[in-house]
Each structure stands twice: as C-alpha cells, then as structure tokens.
Amino acid sequence: MHPRKKPYELILYEYLRIRRGLSSDENSKYRKLKKGYEGELLFDAYIDNLSCDYLSLTDLWFSHNNRFFQVDNILLMNNTIYMYEVKNFLGNYYYENEKLFIEPNQEVDDPLTQLKRSEALLRQLLKNLEFLNHVQAKVVFVNPEFTLLQAPRTSKIVLPSQLNRYFHKLQQAPTRLDISFHHLAEKLQSIRLEKSPYIQYPIYDYNQLKKGIPCRSCHKFFETVEGRTCICHYCGMREALHSAVLRAIEEFAFLFPDQRITTDRVSHWIHLSLPEKRIRYVLNKYYIQKGKNKGAYYVKKNNYT
C-alpha cells in the first residue's frame, strides 16, 4: 500500500522549531513525536523485508461509536489481520503490580492497556464492515536499547531481540492473500481519518516566524544566491535555486493553508534578492495560475480541478 507519511503534527513542529523556536512543552511534544515516528520507520523496515503476499496499512486513525482510536500498523497477511502498537522506548523498564515503570521508579502508560482498547474497537469496526477474520494484536518494542524486566507472560509483546524470529516465523508458510483482504484494505483506507482528532495546534502567526529558506542540512538560513544555486555559508550545502524556492513555497502553504500563494508573498517569505521572474518560473512549473494581474494567485497542480 502507501508508504508511511510523516505525521502532520511532527512536520508542523519541525517548521516552527526552525522559524520561531519551541517552548519547553512544545519541545517535549516534538521529541516525543520524532521518537515515535523513528520507531515506526524501524518497524516498517521489517515489513518491507517480507517476501510473501501482504498488504500493510500505516498510521491509521478511526472513529467508531463516537470513539477515536489509532493503529500504528495493520498487516494483512496469511489471510489474517495483524495489528501492531509500535513503541520506541529506550532504557530499562519493568512491570510491578501490573503497572509499567521506567527505572528507577517512574510509572508510565502501559501500551498493553492501549492495545487492549484499540483491539476491541478494531474488532467492532471490522464486525460492522462484515469482516470477521481473526485479529492478532501485538505491542512491538523496536529499540535495540530497550530492556523489559519482569515482563508479563503474554504473547502480545514482541521484544527487540524477538523481531527477526517473529517475522521469519510469520512467513514460513505463506498463503496467497484472498481478494477480500484487498477489498478490506481499500475500505479501511477510505474511512480512515486524515489527522489525529487530538492534535492541539501550537499558536503562531506570520509576523513571528523568521523569513527565508532554511538549509536542508544544518537548518541555518540561506543568505545569498550564486547563479542558480543556493549555497549555505554555514555547512557548505548546495541546492538548486528552484528546489529551494519550491520547498519554501510548500512550507508556506503548509503553515498558512488559508492564505493565497502570490509572487509578492513568496518573495517576502523567502527573503532573498531574487527577480520576480525567477519566482514566477517556479510557480508556473509546479502551480497553476488563477486570476490575472494583481489578483493573480497560484494553486498546486495536483490539487487543481
């Protein structure tokens, strides 16, 4: 199916981190999102190495009976539905009195509890879709520097040291995926939510954001253009001018989706001494002009109807 997309919320914090900085709470949220996404990519690598017939759905949010729930990954394989809660925990953890702690003695949310809720809601959703195949739910710890002590004896936990064996066993007797699973994948994709319903957007406005084009390598801002190339004076990174301008336009569109994209706004946003014709060249290549003269603005080609 489709590869995992970087979460909308993580992209937002990445942009704000560079252009205005993050508060202490925002920085904690950013690190948590980044760590979670990195863990999901580690898990995806195991899926990508499967050599049998399967479908993989990633980062899914659903609503069922007015309750929202998330599934990090659904693997349709061997005519079975595997659902995974992926955790990128680092350090020493332990269970005590059916609660999960990180050493020395800080209690944390138990992913088994989260899995139980998500699994129950997914089963209910599948029943509504008249799809009654067996569901196997697992919490997968992907970080090789994670240790779990006094773990409960349950088949619902997959530890980092077990991942290779787990996936090897999973494809030992592969079965061709029934067409009904392809229909299920299409249906789940069609009813998934676009974003998490729990996103709490940080407050920001145009005036407080630093203008310019950040270097893709060190995130410092380009100061000059040499010919058709942007050269970072901090790390030496080189990038084609049209590529850098396009990145900046897409960032502006992401941060301010209700604002129209015009040559004047792009010129002010990128904060470089560029002739208007260069900006217009990039806009005309990747966007479609709407309106004329001073009222002209641009919409992305693949969004144009």
C-alpha positions as CSV (number, residue, x, y, z in Angstrom):
1,M,0.0,0.0,0.0
2,H,1.2,3.6,0.6
3,P,4.4,4.2,2.5
4,R,4.2,5.8,5.9
5,K,3.8,9.6,5.8
6,K,5.5,11.8,8.3
7,P,2.7,12.9,10.8
8,Y,1.2,16.3,10.1
9,E,1.9,17.3,13.7
10,L,5.6,16.4,13.5
11,I,6.0,18.4,10.3
12,L,4.4,21.4,11.9
13,Y,6.7,21.3,14.9
14,E,9.7,20.8,12.6
15,Y,8.9,24.0,10.8
16,L,8.2,26.0,13.9
17,R,11.3,24.8,15.6
18,I,13.4,26.4,12.8
19,R,11.4,29.6,12.3
20,R,10.5,30.6,15.8
21,G,11.8,28.1,18.3
22,L,9.7,25.9,20.6
23,S,8.7,26.3,24.2
24,S,9.7,23.7,26.8
25,D,6.3,21.9,26.4
26,E,6.4,22.1,22.6
27,N,9.9,20.8,22.5
28,S,8.9,17.8,24.7
29,K,6.0,17.2,22.3
30,Y,8.3,17.5,19.3
31,R,10.8,15.0,20.7
32,K,8.0,12.5,21.5
33,L,6.6,12.8,18.0
34,K,10.0,12.4,16.4
35,K,10.9,9.4,18.5
36,G,7.6,7.7,17.8
37,Y,8.0,8.3,14.0
38,E,11.6,7.0,14.0
39,G,10.4,3.8,15.8
40,E,7.6,3.3,13.3
41,L,10.1,3.6,10.4
42,L,12.3,0.9,12.2
43,F,9.2,-1.4,12.3
44,D,8.4,-0.6,8.6
45,A,11.8,-1.9,7.6
46,Y,10.9,-5.4,8.9
47,I,7.6,-5.2,6.9
48,D,9.4,-4.2,3.8
49,N,11.7,-7.2,4.0
50,L,8.8,-9.6,3.9
51,S,8.9,-11.8,0.7
52,C,5.3,-13.1,0.7
53,D,1.9,-11.7,-0.3
54,Y,0.8,-9.0,2.1
55,L,-0.7,-5.5,2.4
56,S,0.5,-3.0,5.0
57,L,-1.6,0.0,6.3
58,T,0.2,2.5,8.4
59,D,-0.7,5.3,10.9
60,L,-4.4,4.8,11.0
61,W,-7.0,6.8,12.9
62,F,-10.6,5.6,13.0
63,S,-13.8,6.7,14.6
64,H,-16.2,4.0,15.8
65,N,-19.3,4.6,18.0
66,N,-18.1,8.2,18.7
67,R,-14.7,6.9,20.0
68,F,-11.4,7.5,18.3
69,F,-8.6,5.1,18.2
70,Q,-5.2,4.7,16.4
71,V,-3.4,1.7,15.0
72,D,0.2,2.1,14.1
73,N,0.2,-0.7,11.6
74,I,-2.2,-3.2,10.2
75,L,-0.6,-6.1,8.3
76,L,-2.9,-8.2,6.1
77,M,-1.1,-11.5,5.6
78,N,-1.8,-15.2,5.5
79,N,-5.5,-14.3,5.5
80,T,-5.1,-12.9,9.0
81,I,-5.3,-9.4,10.3
82,Y,-2.3,-8.4,12.4
83,M,-2.4,-5.1,14.3
84,Y,0.6,-3.5,15.9
85,E,1.2,-0.9,18.5
86,V,4.8,0.2,17.9
87,K,6.9,1.6,20.8
88,N,10.4,3.2,20.5
89,F,11.1,3.0,24.3
90,L,14.7,3.5,25.4
91,G,16.2,2.3,28.7
92,N,15.3,-0.1,31.4
93,Y,11.6,-0.8,32.1
94,Y,9.9,-3.2,34.4
95,Y,6.4,-4.4,35.4
96,E,5.3,-4.4,39.0
97,N,1.8,-5.0,40.3
98,E,0.5,-5.0,36.7
99,K,1.9,-1.5,36.2
100,L,4.8,-0.4,33.9
101,F,7.7,1.6,35.2
102,I,10.9,3.1,33.8
103,E,13.9,2.8,36.2
104,P,14.4,4.0,38.8
105,N,10.6,4.1,39.7
106,Q,8.6,6.3,37.3
107,E,5.3,4.9,36.3
108,V,4.4,5.2,32.6
109,D,1.4,4.4,30.4
110,D,1.2,0.7,29.7
111,P,1.0,0.0,25.9
112,L,-0.8,-3.2,26.7
113,T,-3.7,-1.2,28.1
114,Q,-3.7,0.9,25.0
115,L,-3.5,-2.1,22.7
116,K,-6.5,-3.8,24.5
117,R,-8.7,-0.7,23.8
118,S,-7.6,-0.4,20.2
119,E,-8.0,-4.1,19.5
120,A,-11.5,-4.1,20.9
121,L,-12.6,-1.1,18.8
122,L,-11.0,-2.5,15.7
123,R,-12.8,-5.8,16.2
124,Q,-16.1,-3.9,16.5
125,L,-15.3,-1.8,13.4
126,L,-14.5,-4.9,11.4
127,K,-17.7,-6.5,12.5
128,N,-19.6,-3.5,11.2
129,L,-17.8,-4.0,7.9
130,E,-18.9,-7.6,8.0
131,F,-15.3,-8.8,8.1
132,L,-14.9,-11.4,10.8
133,N,-11.5,-12.8,10.2
134,H,-9.2,-13.4,13.2
135,V,-7.2,-10.4,14.6
136,Q,-3.8,-10.8,16.2
137,A,-2.7,-7.8,18.2
138,K,0.8,-7.1,19.4
139,V,2.8,-4.4,21.2
140,V,6.2,-4.3,19.4
141,F,9.2,-2.7,21.1
142,V,11.7,-1.8,18.3
143,N,14.5,0.0,20.0
144,P,17.5,-2.4,20.5
145,E,18.5,-0.4,23.6
146,F,15.2,-1.2,25.3
147,T,15.1,-3.7,28.2
148,L,11.9,-5.1,29.8
149,L,12.2,-6.7,33.2
150,Q,9.5,-8.8,34.9
151,A,7.5,-8.9,31.7
152,P,4.1,-10.5,31.9
153,R,3.9,-13.9,30.2
154,T,1.8,-12.9,27.2
155,S,2.0,-13.5,23.5
156,K,1.0,-9.9,22.9
157,I,4.6,-8.5,23.4
158,V,7.3,-8.7,20.8
159,L,10.7,-7.6,22.2
160,P,13.6,-6.2,20.0
161,S,15.5,-9.4,20.3
162,Q,12.5,-11.3,19.0
163,L,11.7,-9.3,15.9
164,N,13.8,-11.2,13.4
165,R,12.5,-14.6,14.6
166,Y,8.9,-13.3,14.8
167,F,8.8,-12.1,11.1
168,H,10.8,-15.2,9.9
169,K,8.1,-17.4,11.5
170,L,5.3,-15.3,10.1
171,Q,6.3,-16.1,6.5
172,Q,7.3,-19.7,6.9
173,A,4.1,-21.0,5.4
174,P,2.9,-18.1,3.3
175,T,-0.7,-18.1,1.9
176,R,-1.8,-16.1,-1.1
177,L,-3.9,-13.2,0.2
178,D,-7.6,-13.6,-0.6
179,I,-9.2,-10.8,-2.7
180,S,-11.5,-10.0,0.3
181,F,-8.4,-8.6,2.1
182,H,-7.7,-6.3,-0.8
183,H,-11.3,-5.0,-0.5
184,L,-10.9,-4.6,3.2
185,A,-7.7,-2.6,2.8
186,E,-9.4,-0.3,0.3
187,K,-12.3,0.2,2.7
188,L,-10.1,0.9,5.7
189,Q,-8.2,3.5,3.7
190,S,-11.5,5.1,2.6
191,I,-12.8,5.5,6.2
192,R,-9.6,6.5,7.9
193,L,-9.3,10.0,9.4
194,E,-6.9,12.4,7.7
195,K,-5.4,13.6,11.0
196,S,-5.4,12.7,14.7
197,P,-8.5,14.3,16.3
198,Y,-6.4,15.1,19.3
199,I,-3.9,17.5,17.7
200,Q,-3.5,20.6,19.8
201,Y,-2.1,23.1,17.4
202,P,0.6,25.4,18.7
203,I,-0.3,29.1,18.3
204,Y,1.8,31.0,15.8
205,D,1.4,33.9,13.3
206,Y,3.2,35.0,10.2
207,N,4.9,38.0,11.8
208,Q,6.7,36.0,14.5
209,L,8.2,33.5,12.0
210,K,11.7,34.0,10.6
211,K,11.6,34.6,6.9
212,G,14.0,32.9,4.5
213,I,14.9,29.4,3.2
214,P,16.5,27.1,5.7
215,C,19.3,24.8,4.6
216,R,18.2,21.2,4.4
217,S,21.3,20.1,6.2
218,C,22.0,22.4,9.1
219,H,18.8,24.4,9.1
220,K,20.6,27.8,9.0
221,F,19.1,30.2,6.5
222,F,20.5,30.8,3.1
223,E,21.9,34.3,2.8
224,T,22.8,34.6,-0.9
225,V,22.2,33.0,-4.2
226,E,25.1,32.3,-6.6
227,G,23.8,31.9,-10.1
228,R,21.1,29.2,-10.0
229,T,22.4,27.7,-6.7
230,C,21.8,28.4,-3.0
231,I,25.0,27.8,-1.0
232,C,24.9,27.5,2.8
233,H,27.6,29.6,4.3
234,Y,27.5,27.6,7.5
235,C,27.8,24.0,6.3
236,G,28.6,24.3,2.5
237,M,25.4,22.6,1.4
238,R,24.4,23.4,-2.2
239,E,20.9,23.2,-3.5
240,A,19.4,24.2,-6.8
241,L,17.6,27.5,-6.5
242,H,14.3,26.3,-7.9
243,S,14.3,23.4,-5.5
244,A,14.9,25.6,-2.5
245,V,12.2,28.1,-3.6
246,L,9.8,25.3,-4.1
247,R,10.5,23.9,-0.6
248,A,9.8,27.4,0.9
249,I,6.5,27.7,-1.1
250,E,5.3,24.3,0.1
251,E,6.3,25.2,3.7
252,F,4.3,28.5,3.5
253,A,1.3,26.6,2.1
254,F,1.5,24.1,4.9
255,L,1.8,26.7,7.7
256,F,-0.9,29.0,6.2
257,P,-3.3,26.9,4.2
258,D,-5.9,29.7,4.1
259,Q,-3.5,32.2,2.5
260,R,-3.3,32.6,-1.2
261,I,0.1,32.0,-2.8
262,T,1.2,35.0,-4.7
263,T,4.5,36.2,-6.1
264,D,4.6,39.0,-3.6
265,R,4.0,36.7,-0.6
266,V,6.6,34.2,-1.9
267,S,9.1,37.0,-2.4
268,H,8.6,38.2,1.2
269,W,8.6,34.7,2.6
270,I,11.9,33.5,1.0
271,H,13.6,36.8,2.0
272,L,16.2,36.6,-0.8
273,S,17.0,39.2,-3.5
274,L,15.5,37.4,-6.5
275,P,14.0,38.8,-9.6
276,E,10.2,38.2,-9.7
277,K,10.6,36.3,-13.0
278,R,12.6,33.5,-11.1
279,I,9.9,33.2,-8.5
280,R,7.2,33.1,-11.2
281,Y,9.2,30.4,-13.1
282,V,8.9,28.1,-10.1
283,L,5.3,28.9,-9.6
284,N,4.4,28.3,-13.2
285,K,6.2,25.0,-13.3
286,Y,4.6,23.4,-10.2
287,Y,1.4,25.5,-9.8
288,I,-1.4,26.8,-11.8
289,Q,-2.2,30.5,-12.0
290,K,-5.7,31.6,-11.1
291,G,-6.8,35.1,-11.9
292,K,-4.9,37.8,-13.6
293,N,-2.7,40.9,-12.9
294,K,-2.7,42.0,-9.3
295,G,-5.4,39.4,-8.4
296,A,-3.4,36.5,-9.6
297,Y,-2.6,33.6,-7.2
298,Y,-1.4,30.0,-7.6
299,V,-2.8,26.6,-6.7
300,K,-0.8,23.4,-6.8
301,K,-1.3,21.4,-9.9
302,N,-2.3,18.1,-8.3
303,N,-5.0,20.0,-6.3
304,Y,-6.4,21.7,-9.3
305,T,-9.8,20.6,-10.7
